[in-house]
């Protein structure tokens, strides 16, 4: 740290040679003297000039230094006490950075009130102190929000761009009714007026399998237009409950082929408009029809009358 140099000895009676180079020797012990390191020479030189009165100190320097010292001390205390966000909020709001406008775009089911509630804004919230990442996480927790982007527009505006989830169906699971998306995730509980135009699916597993079923039914709009509800049976296959009360029982596999057969029979013989309770398409080689109770009574009477007709003919003969 300190360099030690040997003291030069001048001949007796000879004066030391003067030099214009500044001397950085600030102490001596015996035959040695100290030479300050290079990085300390300038500060020491300035301090020496201040002591000798060669450097003029501006007025109010002490007051300014005291104010800066107190400000730094207060900031340090606020950080240690966990009050730094409040200090930043108050300071920046005072200088015109308080959030005054929130613009929400892309929302249909999500209300702006819900967005403001998720952000937790008040009249003194500062745009500088607001974390866009935290605001994004807060808005993303809203039920209809699929993804969200938050932008800070200085000096006092937040713009929130929302991409919402798409509702696919109303799912009845026991006594619970919920609106679900294409992945089968529950969005919100079903309420009257919201989701009334969505198809109704029922049963365990219907939420996960409905997307596949709807993709297969897309080729048969004439059947879809007559469906009242879709019932998942034992999480293996589907029953289509039609608006006229007919229960169309689909097989576990080859749903498209079964639906094509139903369309063909309906066009040819008016299958779905007859007095039947169900159409069983589960067997690949046959179609089983179940009549309604009234139609069953009529059929029984018809069969009895048909059986009595030959006996009457025999009596006449």
Secondary structure, 3 states (H helix, E strand, C coil): CCEEEECCCCCCCCCCCCCCCCCCEEEEECCEEEECCHHHHHHHHHHHHHHHCCCCCCCCHHHHHHHHHHHHHHHHHHHHCCCHHHHHHHHHHHCCCECCEEEEECCCCCCHHHHHHHHCCCCCCECCCCCHHHHHHHHHCCCCEEEEEEEEECCCEEEEEEEECCEEEEEEECCEEEEEECCCCEEEECECCECCCCEEEECCCHHHHHHHHHHHHCCCHHHHCCEEEEEEECCCEEEEEECCCCEEECCCCCHHHHHHHHHHHHHHHCHHHCCEEEEECCCCCCCEEEECHHHHHHHHHHHHHHHHHHHHHHHHC
